[in-house]
Amino acid sequence: MTSMSLSLSQILALAERIELQTPCGLQVWYVWNRTGADPLVLLHGGSGSWNHWLRNVIPLSSKRAVWALDTPGLGDSELPSGALDADDLYHPLEQGLQLLFADQALDIAGFSFGGLIAGFLAAAYAQRVKRLVLVGIPGLGLSDQILNMRGFRADMTGEERRAVHRNNLLAIMLQDPNMVTEELLDMQEHNVLRDRLRRRRIARSDAMLQLQTRWQCPVYGIWGENDALYRGSLPLIQGRLSACDLRGFHVLPDAGHWVQYEQPQAFNRVLLQSLC
């Protein structure tokens, strides 16, 4: 049975769930192949949870120990006091990493909002990050505004909420409407209901341009060719990352912003090759 045929519950059953008490609150981690070599830390996107990596953790764990965090304030992890945005989360992340790995340098992959947190972490705690993989991150001063996103009203029915989730997934996350299944809508609803972070100002900024000058590790980029955040500006991304040690930049065809979900086999292959 391949990872593509496993359900979310089956993938969770193969993981070890770790509830980690940190000075900034409870963090929930999931690890596959804990005794494997070379831990790989995965940081998910905004309004998400570890399951943004649903189609990746099993294949990746055949080669590595894979650690996926519910970002503080998202998923099952507690919101640190006063935290509003990515720049409030890298220190809590470091607290968790210190408890789990002491001073070990780690390979870290960050998707979208998770990539922003990883960028702040690599700037503030340079020795923590062995290699950094950025997956469709914003914060480069290029991201297009998504105009057709829809919000929720308190009086919406369940079906109306699902219609909004479907709209928003296709507006920003996915290019293929056939990817939006009932199971995916269930997962999206569960994730959005647990989002306690309501600001995304850094995503619309160019914060990563300055932070990258403080990164001391090799950097790799993986983007979907139809990323809704970068319509018309995708060819400019490499230039915006010219102040870091960019070792590889890959654009995967037939994929939108959520590239690791839409093209998991190609993504997993590129990620493992980048970190070999």
C-alpha positions in Angstrom: 0.0 0.0 0.0 1.5 3.4 -1.0 1.3 6.6 0.9 -1.2 7.9 -1.6 -3.7 5.3 -0.6 -3.4 5.9 3.2 -6.0 8.0 4.9 -5.2 10.8 7.4 -6.1 8.5 10.3 -3.8 5.8 9.0 -0.9 8.2 8.6 -1.5 9.5 12.1 -1.5 5.9 13.4 2.0 5.5 12.0 3.3 8.6 13.9 4.3 9.2 17.4 2.5 12.2 18.9 4.6 14.2 21.3 3.1 16.8 23.6 6.0 19.1 24.6 5.6 21.6 27.4 7.7 24.7 26.6 8.0 28.0 28.4 5.8 29.5 25.7 3.1 26.8 26.0 2.3 23.3 24.8 3.7 22.2 21.4 2.3 19.2 19.6 4.8 17.4 17.3 4.4 14.3 15.2 7.3 12.1 14.3 7.7 9.2 11.8 10.7 6.9 11.9 12.1 8.6 15.1 15.2 6.4 15.2 16.1 7.2 11.6 19.1 9.3 10.7 19.2 13.0 10.1 16.1 14.5 11.5 14.0 16.6 9.0 11.8 19.3 10.6 8.6 20.3 8.6 6.8 23.6 9.2 3.4 24.0 7.7 1.5 26.9 6.2 -1.0 29.4 7.6 -4.4 28.3 8.8 -3.0 24.7 8.7 -1.4 22.0 10.8 1.1 19.2 10.3 -1.3 17.8 7.7 -0.1 20.2 5.1 2.5 17.5 4.7 0.0 14.7 4.6 1.3 13.3 1.3 4.9 13.7 2.2 5.7 12.4 5.7 5.6 8.7 4.9 7.8 8.8 1.7 10.2 11.1 3.4 10.4 9.0 6.5 11.6 6.1 4.5 14.9 8.0 4.3 14.9 10.3 7.3 13.4 10.8 10.7 10.5 13.3 10.0 9.3 15.7 12.6 6.2 17.8 11.8 5.1 20.5 14.2 1.7 22.0 14.7 2.9 25.6 14.7 2.2 27.4 18.0 -1.2 29.1 17.7 -2.3 26.6 14.9 -3.4 23.0 15.0 -3.2 21.5 18.5 -0.3 23.7 19.8 -1.1 26.5 22.2 -0.8 30.1 21.2 2.1 31.8 23.0 1.0 34.9 25.0 0.9 38.0 22.8 1.8 36.1 19.6 0.4 37.7 16.4 2.6 36.8 13.4 5.6 34.8 12.2 8.1 37.1 14.1 6.5 36.1 17.4 6.9 32.3 16.7 10.5 31.6 15.9 11.6 31.9 19.6 8.9 29.4 20.8 10.0 27.2 17.9 13.6 27.3 19.1 12.5 26.5 22.6 10.8 23.3 21.3 13.8 22.4 19.2 16.2 22.8 22.1 14.1 20.5 24.3 14.0 17.9 21.5 17.4 18.1 19.9 19.6 20.2 22.3 22.1 22.1 20.1 21.9 19.9 17.0 21.8 21.6 13.7 18.8 20.5 11.7 17.5 20.4 8.2 14.3 22.5 8.1 11.7 22.8 5.4 9.1 25.6 5.7 6.0 25.9 3.6 4.5 29.3 3.0 3.9 30.8 6.5 6.1 28.1 7.9 8.9 29.3 5.7 8.6 32.8 7.2 9.1 31.3 10.7 12.0 29.3 9.4 13.5 32.5 7.9 13.4 34.3 11.2 14.8 31.2 13.0 17.7 30.9 10.7 18.5 34.6 11.2 18.3 34.6 15.0 19.7 31.1 15.6 22.0 30.6 12.6 23.7 27.6 14.1 20.4 25.8 14.5 19.8 25.4 10.8 21.9 23.0 8.8 20.0 23.4 5.5 16.9 25.5 4.8 14.3 24.5 2.3 11.8 27.3 1.4 8.5 26.1 -0.2 6.4 28.7 -1.8 7.2 31.3 0.9 5.8 34.9 0.8 7.7 37.8 2.4 9.8 38.5 -0.7 8.0 41.7 -1.8 6.5 39.9 -4.8 3.4 38.1 -3.6 0.3 39.0 -5.5 -2.8 39.9 -3.5 -5.4 37.1 -3.7 -8.6 39.0 -4.6 -11.1 36.2 -4.7 -10.7 34.9 -1.2 -14.0 34.7 0.8 -14.6 35.1 4.5 -17.0 33.4 6.9 -20.1 34.6 8.7 -21.2 33.4 12.1 -24.6 32.5 10.6 -23.3 30.3 7.8 -24.6 26.7 7.4 -22.2 23.9 7.2 -22.7 23.6 3.4 -22.1 27.4 3.1 -18.8 27.0 5.0 -17.7 24.2 2.8 -18.4 26.3 -0.3 -16.1 29.0 1.1 -13.4 26.4 1.9 -13.7 25.1 -1.7 -13.4 28.6 -3.1 -10.4 29.5 -1.0 -8.5 26.3 -1.6 -8.8 27.0 -5.4 -8.1 30.7 -4.9 -4.8 30.3 -3.2 -3.7 26.7 -2.5 -4.5 24.4 -5.5 -4.8 24.7 -9.2 -6.7 21.5 -9.9 -10.4 21.5 -8.8 -10.4 17.7 -8.8 -8.0 17.8 -5.8 -10.7 19.4 -3.6 -12.4 16.3 -2.2 -14.8 16.0 0.6 -12.0 14.6 2.8 -9.9 17.7 2.0 -12.7 20.0 2.9 -13.1 18.2 6.2 -9.4 18.7 6.9 -9.5 22.3 5.9 -12.5 23.1 8.2 -10.7 21.4 11.1 -7.5 23.4 10.5 -9.2 26.8 10.0 -11.3 26.4 13.2 -8.0 26.0 15.2 -6.3 29.1 13.7 -5.7 31.5 16.5 -3.3 33.7 14.5 -5.2 36.4 12.7 -2.4 38.7 11.4 -0.5 38.0 8.2 1.3 41.4 7.7 4.7 39.8 7.2 3.5 37.7 4.4 2.7 40.9 2.4 6.1 42.4 3.2 9.7 41.9 2.0 11.0 40.8 5.4 12.9 37.9 4.0 15.1 40.1 1.8 16.9 41.5 4.9 16.8 38.4 7.0 18.5 36.2 4.4 21.7 38.2 4.8 22.0 36.6 8.3 21.4 33.0 7.1 24.6 30.9 7.3 23.3 27.7 5.8 22.7 26.4 2.2 19.2 27.3 1.0 17.0 25.5 -1.5 13.7 26.7 -3.0 10.7 24.6 -4.3 7.8 26.4 -5.9 4.7 25.3 -8.0 4.7 26.8 -11.4 1.2 28.1 -10.9 1.6 29.5 -7.4 -1.3 32.0 -7.0 1.0 34.2 -4.9 3.4 34.7 -7.7 1.5 35.1 -10.9 3.7 37.0 -13.3 6.6 37.3 -10.8 7.8 33.7 -10.4 11.0 34.3 -12.5 12.0 37.1 -10.1 12.2 34.9 -7.0 15.7 33.6 -7.5 16.9 37.2 -7.8 15.2 38.1 -4.6 17.2 35.3 -2.8 20.6 36.4 -4.2 21.8 37.5 -0.8 21.8 34.0 0.7 23.6 30.8 -0.2 21.0 29.6 -2.7 22.1 26.1 -3.9 19.1 25.1 -5.8 15.7 26.5 -7.0 13.1 24.1 -8.5 9.8 25.0 -10.1 7.5 22.0 -10.3 5.0 21.9 -13.2 1.2 21.3 -12.8 1.2 22.6 -9.2 -0.1 25.6 -7.4 0.9 27.1 -4.1 0.4 23.8 -2.1 3.0 22.1 -4.3 3.9 19.3 -1.9 0.2 18.2 -1.9 -0.5 18.6 -5.5 2.7 17.0 -6.9 3.9 14.9 -3.9 6.1 12.5 -5.8 8.0 15.2 -7.7 8.3 17.3 -4.5 9.5 14.4 -2.3 12.1 13.5 -4.9 13.4 17.1 -5.2 13.5 17.6 -1.5 15.4 14.4 -0.8 17.8 15.1 -3.6 18.4 18.6 -2.3 19.3 17.3 1.2 21.3 14.2 0.2 
